[in-house]
Amino acid sequence: MTNPFDLSGKIAVVTGANTGIGQGIALALAAAGADIAAVGRSAATETVEKVRALGRKAEIVSADLSTIEPVQRVVDETVEKLGGLDILVNNAGIIRRADSVDFTEEDWDAVMDTNLKSVFFLCQAAAKHMIKQFENGGGGGKIINIASMLTFQGGIRVPSYTASKSGIGGLTKLLANEWASKGICVNAIAPGYIATNNTDALQKDENRNRQIMERIPAGRWGDPADLGGAAVFLASSASNYVQGHILAVDGGWLAR
């Protein structure tokens, strides 16, 4: 029987792959057999080296996703360097913190442009390629968006981040509705509190860190590697009948 979690022969784009969640997901996909296009503003040299050490192909695709200018090039360069595109993981994101009464338009636009606008247009560019594959008798594709606990909750002092991640939840469902019949599965992973650069301020805030730890049933912050199994599942044939789902990987946070 064929292993439904085997990604051999698949090519995955992972945005924000240089560190943290993006790197963890890229390595998990590679361990399952996928070749990786590591996309980001800074060169994902470490990620590429680790993927290649697993025996998979890996290429760096430099792109600043604060605008949609490089979106089509990300797809084109991936296809040119690795020979195709089967999996897209939209992980790249930023966060800005301030009280809502003081929040600036600049911080609003910067977060929304990276976390939501570029995600939609990268989904669109990848889907055009995947739909063509499907129509030509191929396997279509898998799109995995990275949501958040703030897809479900309000949070504090991060209005644009909360709006963008709430938007990711709705966008994931809409695209699943439109593209399921075209051979594309669109789903999302909602990480809980994962120890990364983005959460460094929270980890260093003694009061907030204690409050967060007290609520997590697992009793610890998550590690980027904790997201690997969910990513492999949603990228593989094991999830072919899963559409528009937001899979929380949160140590039990939402269940509390």
Beta strands, then each sheet from edge to edge (+ up, - down):
strand 1: 11-15
strand 2: 35-40
strand 3: 58-62
strand 4: 87-90
strand 5: 141-146
strand 6: 184-191
strand 7: 246-249
sheet 1: 3+ 2+ 1+ 4+ 5+ 6+ 7+
end
